[in-house]
Amino acid sequence: MTEQDPRKDTGDWATGDEPATGPQLSYLATLARETGATVPEDLTKAEASRLIDELRERSPRTDDA
């Protein structure tokens, strides 16, 4: 995250240790198909958010080039 990024660090989330949400898991499934990645089971919200960021960088759909 850059200084200009308003997002709160996932380590600071009050609910970061709760189970990942349905929308997070759905988006992860899409990104996993696009990138060939495997999504672990039992992710927390914070873990899912970090994995989404990682897979978005690898996804051809979100290529900013």
mmCIF file as Biopython writes it, N, C-alpha, C and O atoms, coordinates in Angstrom:
data_model
#
loop_
_atom_site.group_PDB
_atom_site.id
_atom_site.type_symbol
_atom_site.label_atom_id
_atom_site.label_alt_id
_atom_site.label_comp_id
_atom_site.label_asym_id
_atom_site.label_entity_id
_atom_site.label_seq_id
_atom_site.pdbx_PDB_ins_code
_atom_site.Cartn_x
_atom_site.Cartn_y
_atom_site.Cartn_z
_atom_site.occupancy
_atom_site.B_iso_or_equiv
_atom_site.auth_seq_id
_atom_site.auth_asym_id
_atom_site.pdbx_PDB_model_num
ATOM 1   N N  . MET A ? 1  ? 0.837   -1.186  0.000   1.0 0.0 1  A 1 
ATOM 2   C CA . MET A ? 1  ? 0.000   0.000   0.000   1.0 0.0 1  A 1 
ATOM 3   C C  . MET A ? 1  ? 0.880   1.248   0.000   1.0 0.0 1  A 1 
ATOM 4   O O  . MET A ? 1  ? 1.903   1.295   0.683   1.0 0.0 1  A 1 
ATOM 5   N N  . THR A ? 2  ? 0.489   2.220   -0.744  1.0 0.0 2  A 1 
ATOM 6   C CA . THR A ? 2  ? 1.215   3.472   -0.768  1.0 0.0 2  A 1 
ATOM 7   C C  . THR A ? 2  ? 0.631   4.413   0.267   1.0 0.0 2  A 1 
ATOM 8   O O  . THR A ? 2  ? -0.430  4.147   0.832   1.0 0.0 2  A 1 
ATOM 9   N N  . GLU A ? 3  ? 1.324   5.511   0.511   1.0 0.0 3  A 1 
ATOM 10  C CA . GLU A ? 3  ? 0.822   6.495   1.468   1.0 0.0 3  A 1 
ATOM 11  C C  . GLU A ? 3  ? -0.501  7.100   1.013   1.0 0.0 3  A 1 
ATOM 12  O O  . GLU A ? 3  ? -1.297  7.540   1.843   1.0 0.0 3  A 1 
ATOM 13  N N  . GLN A ? 4  ? -0.744  7.127   -0.288  1.0 0.0 4  A 1 
ATOM 14  C CA . GLN A ? 4  ? -1.959  7.716   -0.816  1.0 0.0 4  A 1 
ATOM 15  C C  . GLN A ? 4  ? -3.121  6.731   -0.830  1.0 0.0 4  A 1 
ATOM 16  O O  . GLN A ? 4  ? -4.255  7.120   -1.112  1.0 0.0 4  A 1 
ATOM 17  N N  . ASP A ? 5  ? -2.857  5.471   -0.532  1.0 0.0 5  A 1 
ATOM 18  C CA . ASP A ? 5  ? -3.890  4.437   -0.534  1.0 0.0 5  A 1 
ATOM 19  C C  . ASP A ? 5  ? -4.693  4.536   0.764   1.0 0.0 5  A 1 
ATOM 20  O O  . ASP A ? 5  ? -4.133  4.352   1.845   1.0 0.0 5  A 1 
ATOM 21  N N  . PRO A ? 6  ? -6.005  4.826   0.675   1.0 0.0 6  A 1 
ATOM 22  C CA . PRO A ? 6  ? -6.802  5.013   1.884   1.0 0.0 6  A 1 
ATOM 23  C C  . PRO A ? 6  ? -7.204  3.715   2.566   1.0 0.0 6  A 1 
ATOM 24  O O  . PRO A ? 6  ? -7.760  3.749   3.664   1.0 0.0 6  A 1 
ATOM 25  N N  . ARG A ? 7  ? -6.935  2.566   1.943   1.0 0.0 7  A 1 
ATOM 26  C CA . ARG A ? 7  ? -7.349  1.295   2.541   1.0 0.0 7  A 1 
ATOM 27  C C  . ARG A ? 7  ? -6.568  1.017   3.815   1.0 0.0 7  A 1 
ATOM 28  O O  . ARG A ? 7  ? -5.369  1.282   3.908   1.0 0.0 7  A 1 
ATOM 29  N N  . LYS A ? 8  ? -7.275  0.482   4.781   1.0 0.0 8  A 1 
ATOM 30  C CA . LYS A ? 8  ? -6.674  0.100   6.050   1.0 0.0 8  A 1 
ATOM 31  C C  . LYS A ? 8  ? -5.939  -1.222  5.857   1.0 0.0 8  A 1 
ATOM 32  O O  . LYS A ? 8  ? -6.437  -2.108  5.163   1.0 0.0 8  A 1 
ATOM 33  N N  . ASP A ? 9  ? -4.781  -1.365  6.453   1.0 0.0 9  A 1 
ATOM 34  C CA . ASP A ? 9  ? -4.029  -2.601  6.377   1.0 0.0 9  A 1 
ATOM 35  C C  . ASP A ? 9  ? -4.875  -3.739  6.933   1.0 0.0 9  A 1 
ATOM 36  O O  . ASP A ? 9  ? -5.512  -3.586  7.975   1.0 0.0 9  A 1 
ATOM 37  N N  . THR A ? 10 ? -4.885  -4.887  6.241   1.0 0.0 10 A 1 
ATOM 38  C CA . THR A ? 10 ? -5.727  -6.000  6.670   1.0 0.0 10 A 1 
ATOM 39  C C  . THR A ? 10 ? -5.373  -6.479  8.073   1.0 0.0 10 A 1 
ATOM 40  O O  . THR A ? 10 ? -6.225  -7.042  8.760   1.0 0.0 10 A 1 
ATOM 41  N N  . GLY A ? 11 ? -4.152  -6.270  8.504   1.0 0.0 11 A 1 
ATOM 42  C CA . GLY A ? 11 ? -3.760  -6.642  9.858   1.0 0.0 11 A 1 
ATOM 43  C C  . GLY A ? 11 ? -4.424  -5.784  10.913  1.0 0.0 11 A 1 
ATOM 44  O O  . GLY A ? 11 ? -4.467  -6.160  12.084  1.0 0.0 11 A 1 
ATOM 45  N N  . ASP A ? 12 ? -4.944  -4.634  10.511  1.0 0.0 12 A 1 
ATOM 46  C CA . ASP A ? 12 ? -5.600  -3.715  11.438  1.0 0.0 12 A 1 
ATOM 47  C C  . ASP A ? 12 ? -7.118  -3.836  11.424  1.0 0.0 12 A 1 
ATOM 48  O O  . ASP A ? 12 ? -7.794  -3.117  12.159  1.0 0.0 12 A 1 
ATOM 49  N N  . TRP A ? 13 ? -7.671  -4.733  10.603  1.0 0.0 13 A 1 
ATOM 50  C CA . TRP A ? 13 ? -9.121  -4.885  10.520  1.0 0.0 13 A 1 
ATOM 51  C C  . TRP A ? 13 ? -9.664  -5.462  11.818  1.0 0.0 13 A 1 
ATOM 52  O O  . TRP A ? 13 ? -9.116  -6.433  12.340  1.0 0.0 13 A 1 
ATOM 53  N N  . ALA A ? 14 ? -10.730 -4.878  12.342  1.0 0.0 14 A 1 
ATOM 54  C CA . ALA A ? 14 ? -11.366 -5.405  13.545  1.0 0.0 14 A 1 
ATOM 55  C C  . ALA A ? 14 ? -12.016 -6.757  13.269  1.0 0.0 14 A 1 
ATOM 56  O O  . ALA A ? 14 ? -12.111 -7.590  14.170  1.0 0.0 14 A 1 
ATOM 57  N N  . THR A ? 15 ? -12.464 -6.985  12.040  1.0 0.0 15 A 1 
ATOM 58  C CA . THR A ? 15 ? -13.146 -8.241  11.688  1.0 0.0 15 A 1 
ATOM 59  C C  . THR A ? 15 ? -12.295 -9.113  10.773  1.0 0.0 15 A 1 
ATOM 60  O O  . THR A ? 15 ? -12.814 -10.041 10.152  1.0 0.0 15 A 1 
ATOM 61  N N  . GLY A ? 16 ? -11.015 -8.836  10.680  1.0 0.0 16 A 1 
ATOM 62  C CA . GLY A ? 16 ? -10.138 -9.559  9.760   1.0 0.0 16 A 1 
ATOM 63  C C  . GLY A ? 16 ? -10.019 -11.040 10.025  1.0 0.0 16 A 1 
ATOM 64  O O  . GLY A ? 16 ? -9.711  -11.812 9.118   1.0 0.0 16 A 1 
ATOM 65  N N  . ASP A ? 17 ? -10.264 -11.455 11.277  1.0 0.0 17 A 1 
ATOM 66  C CA . ASP A ? 17 ? -10.143 -12.874 11.590  1.0 0.0 17 A 1 
ATOM 67  C C  . ASP A ? 17 ? -11.455 -13.636 11.431  1.0 0.0 17 A 1 
ATOM 68  O O  . ASP A ? 17 ? -11.511 -14.833 11.714  1.0 0.0 17 A 1 
ATOM 69  N N  . GLU A ? 18 ? -12.505 -12.961 10.986  1.0 0.0 18 A 1 
ATOM 70  C CA . GLU A ? 18 ? -13.775 -13.628 10.703  1.0 0.0 18 A 1 
ATOM 71  C C  . GLU A ? 18 ? -13.673 -14.361 9.375   1.0 0.0 18 A 1 
ATOM 72  O O  . GLU A ? 18 ? -12.812 -14.036 8.557   1.0 0.0 18 A 1 
ATOM 73  N N  . PRO A ? 19 ? -14.544 -15.355 9.144   1.0 0.0 19 A 1 
ATOM 74  C CA . PRO A ? 19 ? -14.496 -16.089 7.875   1.0 0.0 19 A 1 
ATOM 75  C C  . PRO A ? 19 ? -14.696 -15.168 6.671   1.0 0.0 19 A 1 
ATOM 76  O O  . PRO A ? 19 ? -15.408 -14.166 6.742   1.0 0.0 19 A 1 
ATOM 77  N N  . ALA A ? 20 ? -14.050 -15.537 5.570   1.0 0.0 20 A 1 
ATOM 78  C CA . ALA A ? 20 ? -14.205 -14.786 4.327   1.0 0.0 20 A 1 
ATOM 79  C C  . ALA A ? 20 ? -15.679 -14.711 3.952   1.0 0.0 20 A 1 
ATOM 80  O O  . ALA A ? 20 ? -16.455 -15.621 4.247   1.0 0.0 20 A 1 
ATOM 81  N N  . THR A ? 21 ? -16.054 -13.619 3.300   1.0 0.0 21 A 1 
ATOM 82  C CA . THR A ? 21 ? -17.443 -13.418 2.902   1.0 0.0 21 A 1 
ATOM 83  C C  . THR A ? 21 ? -17.753 -14.167 1.609   1.0 0.0 21 A 1 
ATOM 84  O O  . THR A ? 21 ? -16.846 -14.566 0.880   1.0 0.0 21 A 1 
ATOM 85  N N  . GLY A ? 22 ? -19.028 -14.352 1.337   1.0 0.0 22 A 1 
ATOM 86  C CA . GLY A ? 22 ? -19.449 -14.984 0.093   1.0 0.0 22 A 1 
ATOM 87  C C  . GLY A ? 22 ? -18.930 -14.273 -1.132  1.0 0.0 22 A 1 
ATOM 88  O O  . GLY A ? 22 ? -18.398 -14.918 -2.036  1.0 0.0 22 A 1 
ATOM 89  N N  . PRO A ? 23 ? -19.070 -12.933 -1.191  1.0 0.0 23 A 1 
ATOM 90  C CA . PRO A ? 23 ? -18.539 -12.224 -2.355  1.0 0.0 23 A 1 
ATOM 91  C C  . PRO A ? 23 ? -17.017 -12.384 -2.513  1.0 0.0 23 A 1 
ATOM 92  O O  . PRO A ? 23 ? -16.522 -12.500 -3.634  1.0 0.0 23 A 1 
ATOM 93  N N  . GLN A ? 24 ? -16.288 -12.390 -1.411  1.0 0.0 24 A 1 
ATOM 94  C CA . GLN A ? 24 ? -14.841 -12.596 -1.511  1.0 0.0 24 A 1 
ATOM 95  C C  . GLN A ? 24 ? -14.544 -13.964 -2.111  1.0 0.0 24 A 1 
ATOM 96  O O  . GLN A ? 24 ? -13.710 -14.085 -3.009  1.0 0.0 24 A 1 
ATOM 97  N N  . LEU A ? 25 ? -15.228 -14.996 -1.616  1.0 0.0 25 A 1 
ATOM 98  C CA . LEU A ? 25 ? -14.984 -16.356 -2.096  1.0 0.0 25 A 1 
ATOM 99  C C  . LEU A ? 25 ? -15.378 -16.510 -3.554  1.0 0.0 25 A 1 
ATOM 100 O O  . LEU A ? 25 ? -14.707 -17.214 -4.309  1.0 0.0 25 A 1 
ATOM 101 N N  . SER A ? 26 ? -16.457 -15.860 -3.952  1.0 0.0 26 A 1 
ATOM 102 C CA . SER A ? 26 ? -16.892 -15.912 -5.345  1.0 0.0 26 A 1 
ATOM 103 C C  . SER A ? 26 ? -15.850 -15.265 -6.258  1.0 0.0 26 A 1 
ATOM 104 O O  . SER A ? 26 ? -15.490 -15.822 -7.295  1.0 0.0 26 A 1 
ATOM 105 N N  . TYR A ? 27 ? -15.377 -14.102 -5.869  1.0 0.0 27 A 1 
ATOM 106 C CA . TYR A ? 27 ? -14.372 -13.403 -6.672  1.0 0.0 27 A 1 
ATOM 107 C C  . TYR A ? 27 ? -13.069 -14.202 -6.702  1.0 0.0 27 A 1 
ATOM 108 O O  . TYR A ? 27 ? -12.406 -14.273 -7.737  1.0 0.0 27 A 1 
ATOM 109 N N  . LEU A ? 28 ? -12.703 -14.803 -5.568  1.0 0.0 28 A 1 
ATOM 110 C CA . LEU A ? 28 ? -11.501 -15.633 -5.542  1.0 0.0 28 A 1 
ATOM 111 C C  . LEU A ? 28 ? -11.634 -16.821 -6.488  1.0 0.0 28 A 1 
ATOM 112 O O  . LEU A ? 28 ? -10.665 -17.193 -7.150  1.0 0.0 28 A 1 
ATOM 113 N N  . ALA A ? 29 ? -12.808 -17.417 -6.558  1.0 0.0 29 A 1 
ATOM 114 C CA . ALA A ? 29 ? -13.015 -18.544 -7.464  1.0 0.0 29 A 1 
ATOM 115 C C  . ALA A ? 29 ? -12.809 -18.105 -8.911  1.0 0.0 29 A 1 
ATOM 116 O O  . ALA A ? 29 ? -12.192 -18.823 -9.697  1.0 0.0 29 A 1 
ATOM 117 N N  . THR A ? 30 ? -13.320 -16.939 -9.260  1.0 0.0 30 A 1 
ATOM 118 C CA . THR A ? 30 ? -13.132 -16.405 -10.616 1.0 0.0 30 A 1 
ATOM 119 C C  . THR A ? 30 ? -11.657 -16.148 -10.897 1.0 0.0 30 A 1 
ATOM 120 O O  . THR A ? 30 ? -11.139 -16.547 -11.940 1.0 0.0 30 A 1 
ATOM 121 N N  . LEU A ? 31 ? -10.990 -15.487 -9.974  1.0 0.0 31 A 1 
ATOM 122 C CA . LEU A ? 31 ? -9.568  -15.191 -10.158 1.0 0.0 31 A 1 
ATOM 123 C C  . LEU A ? 31 ? -8.734  -16.466 -10.211 1.0 0.0 31 A 1 
ATOM 124 O O  . LEU A ? 31 ? -7.771  -16.548 -10.972 1.0 0.0 31 A 1 
ATOM 125 N N  . ALA A ? 32 ? -9.099  -17.452 -9.411  1.0 0.0 32 A 1 
ATOM 126 C CA . ALA A ? 32 ? -8.363  -18.717 -9.411  1.0 0.0 32 A 1 
ATOM 127 C C  . ALA A ? 32 ? -8.493  -19.412 -10.764 1.0 0.0 32 A 1 
ATOM 128 O O  . ALA A ? 32 ? -7.514  -19.956 -11.275 1.0 0.0 32 A 1 
ATOM 129 N N  . ARG A ? 33 ? -9.687  -19.399 -11.348 1.0 0.0 33 A 1 
ATOM 130 C CA . ARG A ? 33 ? -9.874  -19.986 -12.687 1.0 0.0 33 A 1 
ATOM 131 C C  . ARG A ? 33 ? -9.002  -19.273 -13.709 1.0 0.0 33 A 1 
ATOM 132 O O  . ARG A ? 33 ? -8.381  -19.912 -14.559 1.0 0.0 33 A 1 
ATOM 133 N N  . GLU A ? 34 ? -8.956  -17.955 -13.623 1.0 0.0 34 A 1 
ATOM 134 C CA . GLU A ? 34 ? -8.195  -17.161 -14.600 1.0 0.0 34 A 1 
ATOM 135 C C  . GLU A ? 34 ? -6.690  -17.318 -14.462 1.0 0.0 34 A 1 
ATOM 136 O O  . GLU A ? 34 ? -5.959  -17.195 -15.444 1.0 0.0 34 A 1 
ATOM 137 N N  . THR A ? 35 ? -6.228  -17.588 -13.258 1.0 0.0 35 A 1 
ATOM 138 C CA . THR A ? 35 ? -4.788  -17.633 -13.004 1.0 0.0 35 A 1 
ATOM 139 C C  . THR A ? 35 ? -4.251  -19.034 -12.771 1.0 0.0 35 A 1 
ATOM 140 O O  . THR A ? 35 ? -3.037  -19.226 -12.710 1.0 0.0 35 A 1 
ATOM 141 N N  . GLY A ? 36 ? -5.141  -20.021 -12.640 1.0 0.0 36 A 1 
ATOM 142 C CA . GLY A ? 36 ? -4.700  -21.381 -12.355 1.0 0.0 36 A 1 
ATOM 143 C C  . GLY A ? 36 ? -4.299  -21.586 -10.907 1.0 0.0 36 A 1 
ATOM 144 O O  . GLY A ? 36 ? -3.644  -22.575 -10.579 1.0 0.0 36 A 1 
ATOM 145 N N  . ALA A ? 37 ? -4.678  -20.675 -10.047 1.0 0.0 37 A 1 
ATOM 146 C CA . ALA A ? 37 ? -4.319  -20.763 -8.626  1.0 0.0 37 A 1 
ATOM 147 C C  . ALA A ? 37 ? -5.307  -21.662 -7.889  1.0 0.0 37 A 1 
ATOM 148 O O  . ALA A ? 37 ? -6.403  -21.945 -8.373  1.0 0.0 37 A 1 
ATOM 149 N N  . THR A ? 38 ? -4.891  -22.094 -6.721  1.0 0.0 38 A 1 
ATOM 150 C CA . THR A ? 38 ? -5.735  -22.860 -5.824  1.0 0.0 38 A 1 
ATOM 151 C C  . THR A ? 38 ? -6.062  -21.976 -4.630  1.0 0.0 38 A 1 
ATOM 152 O O  . THR A ? 38 ? -5.180  -21.330 -4.065  1.0 0.0 38 A 1 
ATOM 153 N N  . VAL A ? 39 ? -7.334  -21.953 -4.251  1.0 0.0 39 A 1 
ATOM 154 C CA . VAL A ? 39 ? -7.761  -21.140 -3.108  1.0 0.0 39 A 1 
ATOM 155 C C  . VAL A ? 39 ? -7.895  -22.052 -1.898  1.0 0.0 39 A 1 
ATOM 156 O O  . VAL A ? 39 ? -8.670  -23.007 -1.930  1.0 0.0 39 A 1 
ATOM 157 N N  . PRO A ? 40 ? -7.150  -21.772 -0.828  1.0 0.0 40 A 1 
ATOM 158 C CA . PRO A ? 40 ? -7.265  -22.587 0.374   1.0 0.0 40 A 1 
ATOM 159 C C  . PRO A ? 40 ? -8.655  -22.472 0.999   1.0 0.0 40 A 1 
ATOM 160 O O  . PRO A ? 40 ? -9.344  -21.468 0.821   1.0 0.0 40 A 1 
ATOM 161 N N  . GLU A ? 41 ? -9.053  -23.494 1.719   1.0 0.0 41 A 1 
ATOM 162 C CA . GLU A ? 41 ? -10.320 -23.460 2.441   1.0 0.0 41 A 1 
ATOM 163 C C  . GLU A ? 41 ? -10.132 -22.696 3.745   1.0 0.0 41 A 1 
ATOM 164 O O  . GLU A ? 41 ? -9.008  -22.493 4.205   1.0 0.0 41 A 1 
ATOM 165 N N  . ASP A ? 42 ? -11.232 -22.282 4.324   1.0 0.0 42 A 1 
ATOM 166 C CA . ASP A ? 42 ? -11.240 -21.643 5.647   1.0 0.0 42 A 1 
ATOM 167 C C  . ASP A ? 42 ? -10.428 -20.351 5.716   1.0 0.0 42 A 1 
ATOM 168 O O  . ASP A ? 42 ? -9.747  -20.103 6.711   1.0 0.0 42 A 1 
ATOM 169 N N  . LEU A ? 43 ? -10.494 -19.535 4.681   1.0 0.0 43 A 1 
ATOM 170 C CA . LEU A ? 43 ? -9.803  -18.250 4.704   1.0 0.0 43 A 1 
ATOM 171 C C  . LEU A ? 43 ? -10.529 -17.259 5.614   1.0 0.0 43 A 1 
ATOM 172 O O  . LEU A ? 43 ? -11.752 -17.299 5.745   1.0 0.0 43 A 1 
ATOM 173 N N  . THR A ? 44 ? -9.763  -16.381 6.232   1.0 0.0 44 A 1 
ATOM 174 C CA . THR A ? 44 ? -10.361 -15.274 6.960   1.0 0.0 44 A 1 
ATOM 175 C C  . THR A ? 44 ? -10.602 -14.132 5.981   1.0 0.0 44 A 1 
ATOM 176 O O  . THR A ? 44 ? -10.129 -14.173 4.845   1.0 0.0 44 A 1 
ATOM 177 N N  . LYS A ? 45 ? -11.335 -13.120 6.418   1.0 0.0 45 A 1 
ATOM 178 C CA . LYS A ? 45 ? -11.566 -11.942 5.563   1.0 0.0 45 A 1 
ATOM 179 C C  . LYS A ? 45 ? -10.243 -11.306 5.158   1.0 0.0 45 A 1 
ATOM 180 O O  . LYS A ? 45 ? -10.052 -10.940 3.998   1.0 0.0 45 A 1 
ATOM 181 N N  . ALA A ? 46 ? -9.338  -11.177 6.110   1.0 0.0 46 A 1 
ATOM 182 C CA . ALA A ? 46 ? -8.051  -10.536 5.818   1.0 0.0 46 A 1 
ATOM 183 C C  . ALA A ? 46 ? -7.233  -11.374 4.845   1.0 0.0 46 A 1 
ATOM 184 O O  . ALA A ? 46 ? -6.651  -10.836 3.904   1.0 0.0 46 A 1 
ATOM 185 N N  . GLU A ? 47 ? -7.182  -12.692 5.064   1.0 0.0 47 A 1 
ATOM 186 C CA . GLU A ? 47 ? -6.437  -13.568 4.152   1.0 0.0 47 A 1 
ATOM 187 C C  . GLU A ? 47 ? -7.032  -13.526 2.754   1.0 0.0 47 A 1 
ATOM 188 O O  . GLU A ? 47 ? -6.301  -13.482 1.764   1.0 0.0 47 A 1 
ATOM 189 N N  . ALA A ? 48 ? -8.354  -13.541 2.671   1.0 0.0 48 A 1 
ATOM 190 C CA . ALA A ? 48 ? -9.018  -13.485 1.367   1.0 0.0 48 A 1 
ATOM 191 C C  . ALA A ? 48 ? -8.701  -12.182 0.650   1.0 0.0 48 A 1 
ATOM 192 O O  . ALA A ? 48 ? -8.462  -12.177 -0.558  1.0 0.0 48 A 1 
ATOM 193 N N  . SER A ? 49 ? -8.699  -11.091 1.380   1.0 0.0 49 A 1 
ATOM 194 C CA . SER A ? 49 ? -8.396  -9.796  0.780   1.0 0.0 49 A 1 
ATOM 195 C C  . SER A ? 49 ? -6.978  -9.768  0.221   1.0 0.0 49 A 1 
ATOM 196 O O  . SER A ? 49 ? -6.751  -9.287  -0.889  1.0 0.0 49 A 1 
ATOM 197 N N  . ARG A ? 50 ? -6.030  -10.284 0.991   1.0 0.0 50 A 1 
ATOM 198 C CA . ARG A ? 50 ? -4.639  -10.321 0.519   1.0 0.0 50 A 1 
ATOM 199 C C  . ARG A ? 50 ? -4.502  -11.213 -0.710  1.0 0.0 50 A 1 
ATOM 200 O O  . ARG A ? 50 ? -3.780  -10.872 -1.647  1.0 0.0 50 A 1 
ATOM 201 N N  . LEU A ? 51 ? -5.196  -12.366 -0.711  1.0 0.0 51 A 1 
ATOM 202 C CA . LEU A ? 51 ? -5.125  -13.276 -1.851  1.0 0.0 51 A 1 
ATOM 203 C C  . LEU A ? 51 ? -5.785  -12.661 -3.082  1.0 0.0 51 A 1 
ATOM 204 O O  . LEU A ? 51 ? -5.297  -12.840 -4.198  1.0 0.0 51 A 1 
ATOM 205 N N  . ILE A ? 52 ? -6.872  -11.949 -2.894  1.0 0.0 52 A 1 
ATOM 206 C CA . ILE A ? 52 ? -7.508  -11.240 -4.010  1.0 0.0 52 A 1 
ATOM 207 C C  . ILE A ? 52 ? -6.518  -10.258 -4.627  1.0 0.0 52 A 1 
ATOM 208 O O  . ILE A ? 52 ? -6.371  -10.215 -5.849  1.0 0.0 52 A 1 
ATOM 209 N N  . ASP A ? 53 ? -5.844  -9.478  -3.804  1.0 0.0 53 A 1 
ATOM 210 C CA . ASP A ? 53 ? -4.856  -8.521  -4.321  1.0 0.0 53 A 1 
ATOM 211 C C  . ASP A ? 53 ? -3.764  -9.243  -5.114  1.0 0.0 53 A 1 
ATOM 212 O O  . ASP A ? 53 ? -3.364  -8.797  -6.189  1.0 0.0 53 A 1 
ATOM 213 N N  . GLU A ? 54 ? -3.291  -10.358 -4.569  1.0 0.0 54 A 1 
ATOM 214 C CA . GLU A ? 54 ? -2.225  -11.114 -5.233  1.0 0.0 54 A 1 
ATOM 215 C C  . GLU A ? 54 ? -2.688  -11.674 -6.575  1.0 0.0 54 A 1 
ATOM 216 O O  . GLU A ? 54 ? -1.983  -11.559 -7.578  1.0 0.0 54 A 1 
ATOM 217 N N  . LEU A ? 55 ? -3.871  -12.277 -6.589  1.0 0.0 55 A 1 
ATOM 218 C CA . LEU A ? 55 ? -4.355  -12.890 -7.829  1.0 0.0 55 A 1 
ATOM 219 C C  . LEU A ? 55 ? -4.770  -11.846 -8.862  1.0 0.0 55 A 1 
ATOM 220 O O  . LEU A ? 55 ? -4.650  -12.088 -10.063 1.0 0.0 55 A 1 
ATOM 221 N N  . ARG A ? 56 ? -5.249  -10.707 -8.418  1.0 0.0 56 A 1 
ATOM 222 C CA . ARG A ? 56 ? -5.599  -9.639  -9.368  1.0 0.0 56 A 1 
ATOM 223 C C  . ARG A ? 56 ? -4.372  -9.192  -10.149 1.0 0.0 56 A 1 
ATOM 224 O O  . ARG A ? 56 ? -4.472  -8.857  -11.329 1.0 0.0 56 A 1 
ATOM 225 N N  . GLU A ? 57 ? -3.214  -9.186  -9.495  1.0 0.0 57 A 1 
ATOM 226 C CA . GLU A ? 57 ? -1.976  -8.801  -10.182 1.0 0.0 57 A 1 
ATOM 227 C C  . GLU A ? 57 ? -1.615  -9.807  -11.265 1.0 0.0 57 A 1 
ATOM 228 O O  . GLU A ? 57 ? -0.974  -9.450  -12.253 1.0 0.0 57 A 1 
ATOM 229 N N  . ARG A ? 58 ? -2.021  -11.058 -11.090 1.0 0.0 58 A 1 
ATOM 230 C CA . ARG A ? 58 ? -1.696  -12.120 -12.049 1.0 0.0 58 A 1 
ATOM 231 C C  . ARG A ? 58 ? -2.788  -12.341 -13.084 1.0 0.0 58 A 1 
ATOM 232 O O  . ARG A ? 58 ? -2.550  -13.011 -14.089 1.0 0.0 58 A 1 
ATOM 233 N N  . SER A ? 59 ? -3.966  -11.803 -12.867 1.0 0.0 59 A 1 
ATOM 234 C CA . SER A ? 59 ? -5.098  -12.056 -13.754 1.0 0.0 59 A 1 
ATOM 235 C C  . SER A ? 59 ? -4.999  -11.255 -15.045 1.0 0.0 59 A 1 
ATOM 236 O O  . SER A ? 59 ? -4.701  -10.061 -15.011 1.0 0.0 59 A 1 
ATOM 237 N N  . PRO A ? 60 ? -5.246  -11.903 -16.193 1.0 0.0 60 A 1 
ATOM 238 C CA . PRO A ? 60 ? -5.232  -11.165 -17.444 1.0 0.0 60 A 1 
ATOM 239 C C  . PRO A ? 60 ? -6.377  -10.148 -17.532 1.0 0.0 60 A 1 
ATOM 240 O O  . PRO A ? 60 ? -6.275  -9.161  -18.260 1.0 0.0 60 A 1 
ATOM 241 N N  . ARG A ? 61 ? -7.455  -10.384 -16.799 1.0 0.0 61 A 1 
ATOM 242 C CA . ARG A ? 61 ? -8.595  -9.468  -16.822 1.0 0.0 61 A 1 
ATOM 243 C C  . ARG A ? 61 ? -8.235  -8.116  -16.215 1.0 0.0 61 A 1 
ATOM 244 O O  . ARG A ? 61 ? -8.748  -7.087  -16.656 1.0 0.0 61 A 1 
ATOM 245 N N  . THR A ? 62 ? -7.378  -8.105  -15.230 1.0 0.0 62 A 1 
ATOM 246 C CA . THR A ? 62 ? -7.059  -6.854  -14.529 1.0 0.0 62 A 1 
ATOM 247 C C  . THR A ? 62 ? -5.684  -6.323  -14.921 1.0 0.0 62 A 1 
ATOM 248 O O  . THR A ? 62 ? -5.085  -5.533  -14.191 1.0 0.0 62 A 1 
ATOM 249 N N  . ASP A ? 63 ? -5.196  -6.754  -16.058 1.0 0.0 63 A 1 
ATOM 250 C CA . ASP A ? 63 ? -3.894  -6.280  -16.543 1.0 0.0 63 A 1 
ATOM 251 C C  . ASP A ? 63 ? -4.008  -4.818  -16.922 1.0 0.0 63 A 1 
ATOM 252 O O  . ASP A ? 63 ? -4.809  -4.449  -17.780 1.0 0.0 63 A 1 
ATOM 253 N N  . ASP A ? 64 ? -3.206  -3.991  -16.282 1.0 0.0 64 A 1 
ATOM 254 C CA . ASP A ? 64 ? -3.236  -2.545  -16.538 1.0 0.0 64 A 1 
ATOM 255 C C  . ASP A ? 64 ? -2.304  -2.129  -17.669 1.0 0.0 64 A 1 
ATOM 256 O O  . ASP A ? 64 ? -2.148  -0.938  -17.939 1.0 0.0 64 A 1 
ATOM 257 N N  . ALA A ? 65 ? -1.689  -3.094  -18.324 1.0 0.0 65 A 1 
ATOM 258 C CA . ALA A ? 65 ? -0.728  -2.763  -19.393 1.0 0.0 65 A 1 
ATOM 259 C C  . ALA A ? 65 ? -1.417  -2.204  -20.608 1.0 0.0 65 A 1 
ATOM 260 O O  . ALA A ? 65 ? -0.759  -1.875  -21.595 1.0 0.0 65 A 1 
#
